[in-house]
């Protein structure tokens, strides 16, 4: 499969995920849903993971576990904690700000050169994120103080979730060049499920599996089959084939998919601050990247051209 197509499909699925999981979390606790999602997803990819299994060094295995901690435990854990507290359409917009964190990670951890033009763009995008994160306090009279505090907490959780996702991609990038993505996906899912298991046990003291209704089943089926088994496998395959700096551009797809689904499913209608913040996020990242043609559909054409000329 074309890696660009794989990443587009993965991000469409993940864009649809926030309104679906928000609905599901009205019925099922977050860590229980997370455990069920990755436990059964690991069963779905078990055959392919074992089929492509090869012996890993301890360093490789530890690297995968660290990436799994950020990509599953931190990313999904805080993502599920955030959704009941804030509007679902905020999730993909804040996730689209991942280039902000990539920029600072590359400066402080990878010792890359500081670029002023990139920093200016990142600053604009960061202001956009702040507008969205702090927007509950701009909505005078429409929310109680408790609701505003809850929404702010949810938005901050989404930032932590995004940082986990960025760290996951950076850590896995090199190892995916050498090891099979099915094997890595299997290890990631099993480790993720294990980290959620003790938290699920605490939730089951106050909640019962027998209480699951159509909302819970929707989240479980979508989470296990689409958002985990299919999307993570496609994502792992895609990032193994393209440059690391081009990965973040595919998150631009997520907000569109989320918005299309959130309006009819949850009745979430974007407000002025959502549009303003989103505009500044995308404008800032556009300035930082310095090239307007960095979008997925251009990358498809570019990738096809490269294949033709490399034969």
Phi and psi restraints in degrees (value plus and minus 20) as a CYANA .aco file:
   2 UNK   PHI     -81.3   -41.3
   2 UNK   PSI     105.3   145.3
   3 UNK   PHI     -82.4   -42.4
   3 UNK   PSI     -48.1    -8.1
   4 UNK   PHI     -89.2   -49.2
   4 UNK   PSI     -62.9   -22.9
   5 UNK   PHI     -81.0   -41.0
   5 UNK   PSI     -61.8   -21.8
   6 UNK   PHI     -79.2   -39.2
   6 UNK   PSI     -64.1   -24.1
   7 UNK   PHI     -90.8   -50.8
   7 UNK   PSI     -54.1   -14.1
   8 UNK   PHI     -84.6   -44.6
   8 UNK   PSI     -66.6   -26.6
   9 UNK   PHI     -81.4   -41.4
   9 UNK   PSI     -64.6   -24.6
  10 UNK   PHI     -79.1   -39.1
  10 UNK   PSI     -62.3   -22.3
  11 UNK   PHI     -97.9   -57.9
  11 UNK   PSI     -47.5    -7.5
  12 UNK   PHI     -83.7   -43.7
  12 UNK   PSI     -64.9   -24.9
  13 UNK   PHI     -80.6   -40.6
  13 UNK   PSI     -67.3   -27.3
  14 UNK   PHI     -89.1   -49.1
  14 UNK   PSI     -47.9    -7.9
  15 UNK   PHI     -86.7   -46.7
  15 UNK   PSI     -60.8   -20.8
  16 UNK   PHI     -89.9   -49.9
  16 UNK   PSI     -39.9     0.1
  17 UNK   PHI     -85.4   -45.4
  17 UNK   PSI     -59.8   -19.8
  18 UNK   PHI     -81.9   -41.9
  18 UNK   PSI     -67.2   -27.2
  19 UNK   PHI     -87.8   -47.8
  19 UNK   PSI     -54.9   -14.9
  20 UNK   PHI     -86.3   -46.3
  20 UNK   PSI     -66.2   -26.2
  21 UNK   PHI     -89.9   -49.9
  21 UNK   PSI     -52.9   -12.9
  22 UNK   PHI     -82.0   -42.0
  22 UNK   PSI     -62.7   -22.7
  23 UNK   PHI     -83.6   -43.6
  23 UNK   PSI     -64.0   -24.0
  24 UNK   PHI     -84.3   -44.3
  24 UNK   PSI     -56.5   -16.5
  25 UNK   PHI     -93.4   -53.4
  25 UNK   PSI     -25.2    14.8
  26 UNK   PHI     -92.9   -52.9
  26 UNK   PSI     -35.0     5.0
  27 UNK   PHI    -138.8   -98.8
  27 UNK   PSI     -49.9    -9.9
  28 UNK   PHI    -147.5  -107.5
  28 UNK   PSI     118.3   158.3
  29 UNK   PHI     -83.1   -43.1
  29 UNK   PSI     132.6   172.6
  30 UNK   PHI     -82.2   -42.2
  30 UNK   PSI     -66.0   -26.0
  31 UNK   PHI     -96.3   -56.3
  31 UNK   PSI     -46.6    -6.6
  32 UNK   PHI     -87.1   -47.1
  32 UNK   PSI     -65.0   -25.0
  33 UNK   PHI     -82.3   -42.3
  33 UNK   PSI     -61.4   -21.4
  34 UNK   PHI     -83.8   -43.8
  34 UNK   PSI     -63.9   -23.9
  35 UNK   PHI     -83.3   -43.3
  35 UNK   PSI     -70.0   -30.0
  36 UNK   PHI     -78.4   -38.4
  36 UNK   PSI     -62.9   -22.9
  37 UNK   PHI     -77.5   -37.5
  37 UNK   PSI     -70.9   -30.9
  38 UNK   PHI    -104.9   -64.9
  38 UNK   PSI     -45.4    -5.4
  39 UNK   PHI     -85.2   -45.2
  39 UNK   PSI     -69.9   -29.9
  40 UNK   PHI     -95.9   -55.9
  40 UNK   PSI     -48.5    -8.5
  41 UNK   PHI     -85.2   -45.2
  41 UNK   PSI     -56.7   -16.7
  42 UNK   PHI     -85.1   -45.1
  42 UNK   PSI     -53.1   -13.1
  43 UNK   PHI     -86.5   -46.5
  43 UNK   PSI     -58.9   -18.9
  44 UNK   PHI     -85.1   -45.1
  44 UNK   PSI     -54.9   -14.9
  45 UNK   PHI    -118.4   -78.4
  45 UNK   PSI     -15.8    24.2
  46 UNK   PHI     -78.7   -38.7
  46 UNK   PSI     -67.7   -27.7
  47 UNK   PHI     -78.9   -38.9
  47 UNK   PSI     -68.9   -28.9
  48 UNK   PHI     -88.7   -48.7
  48 UNK   PSI     -55.7   -15.7
  49 UNK   PHI     -85.4   -45.4
  49 UNK   PSI     -63.5   -23.5
  50 UNK   PHI     -92.2   -52.2
  50 UNK   PSI     -54.0   -14.0
  51 UNK   PHI     -81.9   -41.9
  51 UNK   PSI     -58.4   -18.4
  52 UNK   PHI    -121.4   -81.4
  52 UNK   PSI      -2.3    37.7
  53 UNK   PHI     -90.0   -50.0
  53 UNK   PSI     118.0   158.0
  54 UNK   PHI    -159.7  -119.7
  54 UNK   PSI     138.8   178.8
  55 UNK   PHI     -87.3   -47.3
  55 UNK   PSI     111.6   151.6
  56 UNK   PHI    -125.5   -85.5
  56 UNK   PSI     128.2   168.2
  57 UNK   PHI     -94.1   -54.1
  57 UNK   PSI     141.3   181.3
  58 UNK   PHI     -80.7   -40.7
  58 UNK   PSI     -54.7   -14.7
  59 UNK   PHI     -85.3   -45.3
  59 UNK   PSI     -63.9   -23.9
  60 UNK   PHI     -84.2   -44.2
  60 UNK   PSI     -65.1   -25.1
  61 UNK   PHI     -83.2   -43.2
  61 UNK   PSI     -63.3   -23.3
  62 UNK   PHI     -84.6   -44.6
  62 UNK   PSI     -59.1   -19.1
  63 UNK   PHI     -81.6   -41.6
  63 UNK   PSI     -62.0   -22.0
  64 UNK   PHI     -84.5   -44.5
  64 UNK   PSI     -60.2   -20.2
  65 UNK   PHI     -85.3   -45.3
  65 UNK   PSI     -61.2   -21.2
  66 UNK   PHI     -84.3   -44.3
  66 UNK   PSI     -63.7   -23.7
  67 UNK   PHI     -82.1   -42.1
  67 UNK   PSI     -58.9   -18.9
  68 UNK   PHI     -84.5   -44.5
  68 UNK   PSI     -58.9   -18.9
  69 UNK   PHI     -80.1   -40.1
  69 UNK   PSI     -64.7   -24.7
  70 UNK   PHI     -94.4   -54.4
  70 UNK   PSI     -63.1   -23.1
  71 UNK   PHI     -97.7   -57.7
  71 UNK   PSI     -45.9    -5.9
  72 UNK   PHI    -132.2   -92.2
  72 UNK   PSI     -82.5   -42.5
  73 UNK   PHI     -80.7   -40.7
  73 UNK   PSI     -72.3   -32.3
  74 UNK   PHI     -95.4   -55.4
  74 UNK   PSI     -72.0   -32.0
  75 UNK   PHI     -80.5   -40.5
  75 UNK   PSI     -76.2   -36.2
  76 UNK   PHI     -96.1   -56.1
  76 UNK   PSI     -57.0   -17.0
  77 UNK   PHI     -77.8   -37.8
  77 UNK   PSI     -72.1   -32.1
  78 UNK   PHI     -93.3   -53.3
  78 UNK   PSI     -48.5    -8.5
  79 UNK   PHI     -82.0   -42.0
  79 UNK   PSI     -66.2   -26.2
  80 UNK   PHI     -90.8   -50.8
  80 UNK   PSI     -52.8   -12.8
  81 UNK   PHI     -89.1   -49.1
  81 UNK   PSI     -50.0   -10.0
  82 UNK   PHI     -96.9   -56.9
  82 UNK   PSI     -61.0   -21.0
  83 UNK   PHI     -77.8   -37.8
  83 UNK   PSI     -60.5   -20.5
  84 UNK   PHI     -87.2   -47.2
  84 UNK   PSI     -36.5     3.5
  85 UNK   PHI    -117.1   -77.1
  85 UNK   PSI     -44.9    -4.9
  86 UNK   PHI    -154.1  -114.1
  86 UNK   PSI     152.6   192.6
  87 UNK   PHI     -92.4   -52.4
  87 UNK   PSI     123.1   163.1
  88 UNK   PHI     -87.4   -47.4
  88 UNK   PSI     -47.6    -7.6
  89 UNK   PHI     -90.1   -50.1
  89 UNK   PSI     -35.2     4.8
  90 UNK   PHI     -90.8   -50.8
  90 UNK   PSI     -49.7    -9.7
  91 UNK   PHI     -79.2   -39.2
  91 UNK   PSI     -73.4   -33.4
  92 UNK   PHI     -89.6   -49.6
  92 UNK   PSI     -48.6    -8.6
  93 UNK   PHI     -87.0   -47.0
  93 UNK   PSI     -66.8   -26.8
  94 UNK   PHI     -85.2   -45.2
  94 UNK   PSI     -57.7   -17.7
  95 UNK   PHI     -83.9   -43.9
  95 UNK   PSI     -50.7   -10.7
  96 UNK   PHI     -88.1   -48.1
  96 UNK   PSI     -33.3     6.7
  97 UNK   PHI    -103.9   -63.9
  97 UNK   PSI      -9.7    30.3
  98 UNK   PHI     -73.9   -33.9
  98 UNK   PSI     -52.8   -12.8
  99 UNK   PHI     -78.6   -38.6
  99 UNK   PSI     -45.4    -5.4
 100 UNK   PHI     -81.4   -41.4
 100 UNK   PSI     -67.5   -27.5
 101 UNK   PHI     -93.3   -53.3
 101 UNK   PSI     -54.1   -14.1
 102 UNK   PHI     -80.2   -40.2
 102 UNK   PSI     -59.1   -19.1
 103 UNK   PHI     -82.0   -42.0
 103 UNK   PSI     -70.0   -30.0
 104 UNK   PHI     -91.3   -51.3
 104 UNK   PSI     -55.3   -15.3
 105 UNK   PHI     -81.7   -41.7
 105 UNK   PSI     -62.3   -22.3
 106 UNK   PHI     -86.8   -46.8
 106 UNK   PSI     -51.9   -11.9
 107 UNK   PHI     -94.3   -54.3
 107 UNK   PSI     -69.2   -29.2
 108 UNK   PHI    -105.2   -65.2
 108 UNK   PSI     -51.9   -11.9
 109 UNK   PHI    -125.6   -85.6
 109 UNK   PSI     -54.8   -14.8
 110 UNK   PHI    -117.7   -77.7
 110 UNK   PSI     -23.6    16.4
 111 UNK   PHI      38.2    78.2
 111 UNK   PSI      15.4    55.4
 112 UNK   PHI     -99.1   -59.1
 112 UNK   PSI     141.1   181.1
 113 UNK   PHI     -88.9   -48.9
 113 UNK   PSI     120.7   160.7
 114 UNK   PHI    -100.4   -60.4
 114 UNK   PSI     106.3   146.3
 115 UNK   PHI    -133.7   -93.7
 115 UNK   PSI     101.9   141.9
 116 UNK   PHI     -82.6   -42.6
 116 UNK   PSI     -63.4   -23.4
 117 UNK   PHI     -83.0   -43.0
 117 UNK   PSI     -60.5   -20.5
 118 UNK   PHI     -83.8   -43.8
 118 UNK   PSI     -62.8   -22.8
 119 UNK   PHI     -81.7   -41.7
 119 UNK   PSI     -59.4   -19.4
 120 UNK   PHI     -81.4   -41.4
 120 UNK   PSI     -64.5   -24.5
 121 UNK   PHI     -84.3   -44.3
 121 UNK   PSI     -62.7   -22.7
 122 UNK   PHI     -82.2   -42.2
 122 UNK   PSI     -56.5   -16.5
 123 UNK   PHI     -84.2   -44.2
 123 UNK   PSI     -62.1   -22.1
 124 UNK   PHI     -81.6   -41.6
 124 UNK   PSI     -65.5   -25.5
 125 UNK   PHI     -83.4   -43.4
 125 UNK   PSI     -57.7   -17.7
 126 UNK   PHI     -84.8   -44.8
 126 UNK   PSI     -59.0   -19.0
 127 UNK   PHI     -82.5   -42.5
 127 UNK   PSI     -59.7   -19.7
 128 UNK   PHI     -80.6   -40.6
 128 UNK   PSI     -62.5   -22.5
 129 UNK   PHI     -82.9   -42.9
 129 UNK   PSI     -62.7   -22.7
 130 UNK   PHI     -80.9   -40.9
 130 UNK   PSI     -59.1   -19.1
 131 UNK   PHI     -80.1   -40.1
 131 UNK   PSI     -64.1   -24.1
 132 UNK   PHI     -89.1   -49.1
 132 UNK   PSI     -64.7   -24.7
 133 UNK   PHI     -82.8   -42.8
 133 UNK   PSI     -61.6   -21.6
 134 UNK   PHI    -112.0   -72.0
 134 UNK   PSI     -19.1    20.9
 135 UNK   PHI     -76.3   -36.3
 135 UNK   PSI     -51.7   -11.7
 136 UNK   PHI     -76.2   -36.2
 136 UNK   PSI     -49.8    -9.8
 137 UNK   PHI    -103.8   -63.8
 137 UNK   PSI     -29.2    10.8
 138 UNK   PHI    -108.3   -68.3
 138 UNK   PSI     -36.1     3.9
 139 UNK   PHI    -109.5   -69.5
 139 UNK   PSI      52.6    92.6
 140 UNK   PHI     -80.9   -40.9
 140 UNK   PSI     108.2   148.2
 141 UNK   PHI      64.1   104.1
 141 UNK   PSI     -39.2     0.8
 142 UNK   PHI    -106.6   -66.6
 142 UNK   PSI     -37.0     3.0
 143 UNK   PHI    -154.1  -114.1
 143 UNK   PSI     126.6   166.6
 144 UNK   PHI     -94.4   -54.4
 144 UNK   PSI     146.1   186.1
 145 UNK   PHI     -81.6   -41.6
 145 UNK   PSI     -59.3   -19.3
 146 UNK   PHI     -82.9   -42.9
 146 UNK   PSI     -60.7   -20.7
 147 UNK   PHI     -87.4   -47.4
 147 UNK   PSI     -57.9   -17.9
 148 UNK   PHI     -85.1   -45.1
 148 UNK   PSI     -63.3   -23.3
 149 UNK   PHI     -83.1   -43.1
 149 UNK   PSI     -59.9   -19.9
 150 UNK   PHI     -85.2   -45.2
 150 UNK   PSI     -63.4   -23.4
 151 UNK   PHI     -84.4   -44.4
 151 UNK   PSI     -60.3   -20.3
 152 UNK   PHI     -83.1   -43.1
 152 UNK   PSI     -63.7   -23.7
 153 UNK   PHI     -79.8   -39.8
 153 UNK   PSI     -63.3   -23.3
 154 UNK   PHI     -82.0   -42.0
 154 UNK   PSI     -62.3   -22.3
 155 UNK   PHI     -85.6   -45.6
 155 UNK   PSI     -57.1   -17.1
 156 UNK   PHI     -87.5   -47.5
 156 UNK   PSI     -56.6   -16.6
 157 UNK   PHI     -81.7   -41.7
 157 UNK   PSI     -56.6   -16.6
 158 UNK   PHI     -86.0   -46.0
 158 UNK   PSI     -52.8   -12.8
 159 UNK   PHI     -86.4   -46.4
 159 UNK   PSI     -64.7   -24.7
 160 UNK   PHI     -81.9   -41.9
 160 UNK   PSI     -61.4   -21.4
 161 UNK   PHI     -79.1   -39.1
 161 UNK   PSI     -62.9   -22.9
 162 UNK   PHI     -85.3   -45.3
 162 UNK   PSI     -60.3   -20.3
 163 UNK   PHI     -81.0   -41.0
 163 UNK   PSI     -60.3   -20.3
 164 UNK   PHI     -81.5   -41.5
 164 UNK   PSI     -61.3   -21.3
 165 UNK   PHI     -84.4   -44.4
 165 UNK   PSI     -62.1   -22.1
 166 UNK   PHI     -84.2   -44.2
 166 UNK   PSI     -65.7   -25.7
 167 UNK   PHI     -81.6   -41.6
 167 UNK   PSI     -59.2   -19.2
 168 UNK   PHI     -78.9   -38.9
 168 UNK   PSI     -67.9   -27.9
 169 UNK   PHI     -86.0   -46.0
 169 UNK   PSI     -60.8   -20.8
 170 UNK   PHI     -87.3   -47.3
 170 UNK   PSI     -62.0   -22.0
 171 UNK   PHI     -88.8   -48.8
 171 UNK   PSI     -58.6   -18.6
 172 UNK   PHI    -100.3   -60.3
 172 UNK   PSI     -38.4     1.6
 173 UNK   PHI     -72.9   -32.9
 173 UNK   PSI     -70.7   -30.7
 174 UNK   PHI     -90.1   -50.1
 174 UNK   PSI     -61.6   -21.6
 175 UNK   PHI     -90.1   -50.1
 175 UNK   PSI     -47.7    -7.7
 176 UNK   PHI     -89.2   -49.2
 176 UNK   PSI     -38.0     2.0
 177 UNK   PHI     -90.6   -50.6
 177 UNK   PSI     -44.5    -4.5
 178 UNK   PHI    -128.0   -88.0
 178 UNK   PSI     -56.8   -16.8
 179 UNK   PHI    -126.9   -86.9
 179 UNK   PSI     136.5   176.5
 180 UNK   PHI     -92.1   -52.1
 180 UNK   PSI     116.5   156.5
 181 UNK   PHI     -89.2   -49.2
 181 UNK   PSI     -45.5    -5.5
 182 UNK   PHI     -88.5   -48.5
 182 UNK   PSI     -61.6   -21.6
 183 UNK   PHI     -84.2   -44.2
 183 UNK   PSI     -63.5   -23.5
 184 UNK   PHI     -86.1   -46.1
 184 UNK   PSI     -60.9   -20.9
 185 UNK   PHI     -82.1   -42.1
 185 UNK   PSI     -62.4   -22.4
 186 UNK   PHI     -81.5   -41.5
 186 UNK   PSI     -68.4   -28.4
 187 UNK   PHI     -80.7   -40.7
 187 UNK   PSI     -62.0   -22.0
 188 UNK   PHI     -81.2   -41.2
 188 UNK   PSI     -65.5   -25.5
 189 UNK   PHI     -86.1   -46.1
 189 UNK   PSI     -64.2   -24.2
 190 UNK   PHI     -83.0   -43.0
 190 UNK   PSI     -65.8   -25.8
 191 UNK   PHI     -82.6   -42.6
 191 UNK   PSI     -63.1   -23.1
 192 UNK   PHI     -80.3   -40.3
 192 UNK   PSI     -65.3   -25.3
 193 UNK   PHI     -81.0   -41.0
 193 UNK   PSI     -62.4   -22.4
 194 UNK   PHI     -82.7   -42.7
 194 UNK   PSI     -58.1   -18.1
 195 UNK   PHI     -90.5   -50.5
 195 UNK   PSI     -47.0    -7.0
 196 UNK   PHI    -104.9   -64.9
 196 UNK   PSI     -38.1     1.9
 197 UNK   PHI     -77.5   -37.5
 197 UNK   PSI     -69.5   -29.5
 198 UNK   PHI     -83.7   -43.7
 198 UNK   PSI     -53.7   -13.7
 199 UNK   PHI     -90.0   -50.0
 199 UNK   PSI     -54.9   -14.9
 200 UNK   PHI     -83.9   -43.9
 200 UNK   PSI     -59.0   -19.0
 201 UNK   PHI     -79.6   -39.6
 201 UNK   PSI     -58.4   -18.4
 202 UNK   PHI     -87.2   -47.2
 202 UNK   PSI     -58.7   -18.7
 203 UNK   PHI     -87.9   -47.9
 203 UNK   PSI     -55.0   -15.0
 204 UNK   PHI     -90.3   -50.3
 204 UNK   PSI     -31.1     8.9
 205 UNK   PHI     -93.2   -53.2
 205 UNK   PSI     -40.6    -0.6
 206 UNK   PHI    -137.9   -97.9
 206 UNK   PSI     -25.2    14.8
 207 UNK   PHI    -162.1  -122.1
 207 UNK   PSI     130.7   170.7
 208 UNK   PHI    -142.5  -102.5
 208 UNK   PSI     123.6   163.6
 209 UNK   PHI     -78.1   -38.1
 209 UNK   PSI     -48.8    -8.8
 210 UNK   PHI     -84.8   -44.8
 210 UNK   PSI     -34.9     5.1
 211 UNK   PHI    -104.6   -64.6
 211 UNK   PSI     -23.2    16.8
 212 UNK   PHI     -85.0   -45.0
 212 UNK   PSI     110.4   150.4
 213 UNK   PHI    -138.0   -98.0
 213 UNK   PSI    -183.2  -143.2
 214 UNK   PHI     -79.6   -39.6
 214 UNK   PSI     -50.9   -10.9
 215 UNK   PHI     -87.1   -47.1
 215 UNK   PSI     -64.2   -24.2
 216 UNK   PHI     -85.1   -45.1
 216 UNK   PSI     -63.5   -23.5
 217 UNK   PHI     -85.5   -45.5
 217 UNK   PSI     -55.7   -15.7
 218 UNK   PHI     -81.3   -41.3
 218 UNK   PSI     -66.5   -26.5
 219 UNK   PHI     -85.1   -45.1
 219 UNK   PSI     -58.8   -18.8
 220 UNK   PHI     -85.8   -45.8
 220 UNK   PSI     -69.6   -29.6
 221 UNK   PHI     -84.2   -44.2
 221 UNK   PSI     -66.5   -26.5
 222 UNK   PHI     -85.0   -45.0
 222 UNK   PSI     -62.7   -22.7
 223 UNK   PHI     -86.5   -46.5
 223 UNK   PSI     -64.5   -24.5
 224 UNK   PHI     -90.1   -50.1
 224 UNK   PSI     -70.9   -30.9
 225 UNK   PHI    -101.8   -61.8
 225 UNK   PSI     -73.5   -33.5
 226 UNK   PHI    -109.4   -69.4
 226 UNK   PSI     -77.6   -37.6
 227 UNK   PHI     -91.9   -51.9
 227 UNK   PSI     -41.3    -1.3
 228 UNK   PHI    -127.2   -87.2
 228 UNK   PSI     -92.6   -52.6
 229 UNK   PHI     -78.5   -38.5
 229 UNK   PSI     -68.7   -28.7
 230 UNK   PHI     -98.4   -58.4
 230 UNK   PSI     -73.8   -33.8
 231 UNK   PHI     -85.6   -45.6
 231 UNK   PSI     -64.6   -24.6
 232 UNK   PHI     -86.3   -46.3
 232 UNK   PSI     -57.7   -17.7
 233 UNK   PHI     -85.2   -45.2
 233 UNK   PSI     -64.4   -24.4
 234 UNK   PHI     -84.4   -44.4
 234 UNK   PSI     -59.1   -19.1
 235 UNK   PHI     -85.4   -45.4
 235 UNK   PSI     -65.9   -25.9
 236 UNK   PHI     -82.1   -42.1
 236 UNK   PSI     -60.0   -20.0
 237 UNK   PHI     -84.5   -44.5
 237 UNK   PSI     -64.2   -24.2
 238 UNK   PHI     -85.4   -45.4
 238 UNK   PSI     -66.5   -26.5
 239 UNK   PHI     -92.5   -52.5
 239 UNK   PSI     -35.5     4.5
 240 UNK   PHI     -97.6   -57.6
 240 UNK   PSI     -34.6     5.4
 241 UNK   PHI    -128.3   -88.3
 241 UNK   PSI     -34.2     5.8
 242 UNK   PHI    -143.4  -103.4
 242 UNK   PSI     149.1   189.1
 243 UNK   PHI     -86.9   -46.9
 243 UNK   PSI     124.8   164.8
 244 UNK   PHI     -79.9   -39.9
 244 UNK   PSI     -57.4   -17.4
 245 UNK   PHI     -89.3   -49.3
 245 UNK   PSI     -32.3     7.7
 246 UNK   PHI    -117.3   -77.3
 246 UNK   PSI     -23.9    16.1
 247 UNK   PHI     -86.9   -46.9
 247 UNK   PSI     -63.3   -23.3
 248 UNK   PHI     -82.0   -42.0
 248 UNK   PSI     -45.6    -5.6
 249 UNK   PHI     -83.7   -43.7
 249 UNK   PSI     -45.7    -5.7
 250 UNK   PHI     -93.8   -53.8
 250 UNK   PSI     -37.6     2.4
 251 UNK   PHI     -90.0   -50.0
 251 UNK   PSI     -30.8     9.2
 252 UNK   PHI     -85.9   -45.9
 252 UNK   PSI     -40.7    -0.7
 253 UNK   PHI     -93.5   -53.5
 253 UNK   PSI     -54.6   -14.6
 254 UNK   PHI     -76.2   -36.2
 254 UNK   PSI     -67.7   -27.7
 255 UNK   PHI     -80.6   -40.6
 255 UNK   PSI     -54.9   -14.9
 256 UNK   PHI     -85.6   -45.6
 256 UNK   PSI     -67.1   -27.1
 257 UNK   PHI     -83.6   -43.6
 257 UNK   PSI     -60.2   -20.2
 258 UNK   PHI     -85.5   -45.5
 258 UNK   PSI     -64.1   -24.1
 259 UNK   PHI     -84.7   -44.7
 259 UNK   PSI     -61.3   -21.3
 260 UNK   PHI     -80.9   -40.9
 260 UNK   PSI     -56.5   -16.5
 261 UNK   PHI    -109.2   -69.2
 261 UNK   PSI     -53.7   -13.7
 262 UNK   PHI     -88.2   -48.2
 262 UNK   PSI     -53.0   -13.0
 263 UNK   PHI     -83.2   -43.2
 263 UNK   PSI     -73.5   -33.5
 264 UNK   PHI     -95.8   -55.8
 264 UNK   PSI     -51.0   -11.0
 265 UNK   PHI    -100.4   -60.4
 265 UNK   PSI     -60.4   -20.4
 266 UNK   PHI    -138.2   -98.2
 266 UNK   PSI     -28.9    11.1
 267 UNK   PHI      50.8    90.8
 267 UNK   PSI       3.0    43.0
 268 UNK   PHI    -100.9   -60.9
 268 UNK   PSI      99.8   139.8
 269 UNK   PHI    -131.3   -91.3
 269 UNK   PSI     102.7   142.7
 270 UNK   PHI     -80.2   -40.2
 270 UNK   PSI     122.2   162.2
 271 UNK   PHI    -123.1   -83.1
 271 UNK   PSI     159.9   199.9
 272 UNK   PHI     -79.0   -39.0
 272 UNK   PSI     -59.7   -19.7
 273 UNK   PHI     -88.2   -48.2
 273 UNK   PSI     -53.0   -13.0
 274 UNK   PHI     -83.7   -43.7
 274 UNK   PSI     -66.9   -26.9
 275 UNK   PHI     -85.7   -45.7
 275 UNK   PSI     -62.8   -22.8
 276 UNK   PHI     -84.8   -44.8
 276 UNK   PSI     -66.9   -26.9
 277 UNK   PHI     -83.2   -43.2
 277 UNK   PSI     -63.1   -23.1
 278 UNK   PHI     -81.7   -41.7
 278 UNK   PSI     -63.9   -23.9
 279 UNK   PHI     -79.5   -39.5
 279 UNK   PSI     -64.2   -24.2
 280 UNK   PHI     -90.3   -50.3
 280 UNK   PSI     -55.0   -15.0
 281 UNK   PHI     -80.4   -40.4
 281 UNK   PSI     -71.7   -31.7
 282 UNK   PHI     -90.1   -50.1
 282 UNK   PSI     -57.0   -17.0
 283 UNK   PHI     -84.9   -44.9
 283 UNK   PSI     -64.4   -24.4
 284 UNK   PHI     -83.6   -43.6
 284 UNK   PSI     -63.0   -23.0
 285 UNK   PHI     -87.4   -47.4
 285 UNK   PSI     -55.1   -15.1
 286 UNK   PHI     -81.6   -41.6
 286 UNK   PSI     -65.3   -25.3
 287 UNK   PHI     -83.3   -43.3
 287 UNK   PSI     -61.2   -21.2
 288 UNK   PHI     -84.4   -44.4
 288 UNK   PSI     -61.2   -21.2
 289 UNK   PHI     -93.8   -53.8
 289 UNK   PSI     -51.5   -11.5
 290 UNK   PHI      55.8    95.8
 290 UNK   PSI      -7.6    32.4
 291 UNK   PHI    -170.5  -130.5
 291 UNK   PSI     101.9   141.9
 292 UNK   PHI     -92.0   -52.0
 292 UNK   PSI     -38.5     1.5
 293 UNK   PHI    -104.8   -64.8
 293 UNK   PSI     -12.5    27.5
 294 UNK   PHI    -100.6   -60.6
 294 UNK   PSI      59.4    99.4
 295 UNK   PHI    -159.6  -119.6
 295 UNK   PSI     139.2   179.2
 296 UNK   PHI     -76.7   -36.7
 296 UNK   PSI     -59.4   -19.4
 297 UNK   PHI     -91.6   -51.6
 297 UNK   PSI     -50.8   -10.8
 298 UNK   PHI     -86.1   -46.1
 298 UNK   PSI     -59.1   -19.1
 299 UNK   PHI     -85.2   -45.2
 299 UNK   PSI     -51.5   -11.5
 300 UNK   PHI     -82.1   -42.1
 300 UNK   PSI     -69.6   -29.6
 301 UNK   PHI     -80.6   -40.6
 301 UNK   PSI     -63.5   -23.5
 302 UNK   PHI     -82.8   -42.8
 302 UNK   PSI     -62.1   -22.1
 303 UNK   PHI     -86.7   -46.7
 303 UNK   PSI     -62.0   -22.0
 304 UNK   PHI     -81.9   -41.9
 304 UNK   PSI     -61.6   -21.6
 305 UNK   PHI     -82.1   -42.1
 305 UNK   PSI     -60.3   -20.3
 306 UNK   PHI     -86.1   -46.1
 306 UNK   PSI     -60.4   -20.4
 307 UNK   PHI     -83.7   -43.7
 307 UNK   PSI     -64.9   -24.9
 308 UNK   PHI     -80.0   -40.0
 308 UNK   PSI     -62.9   -22.9
 309 UNK   PHI    -104.2   -64.2
 309 UNK   PSI     -24.0    16.0
 310 UNK   PHI    -120.2   -80.2
 310 UNK   PSI     -22.9    17.1
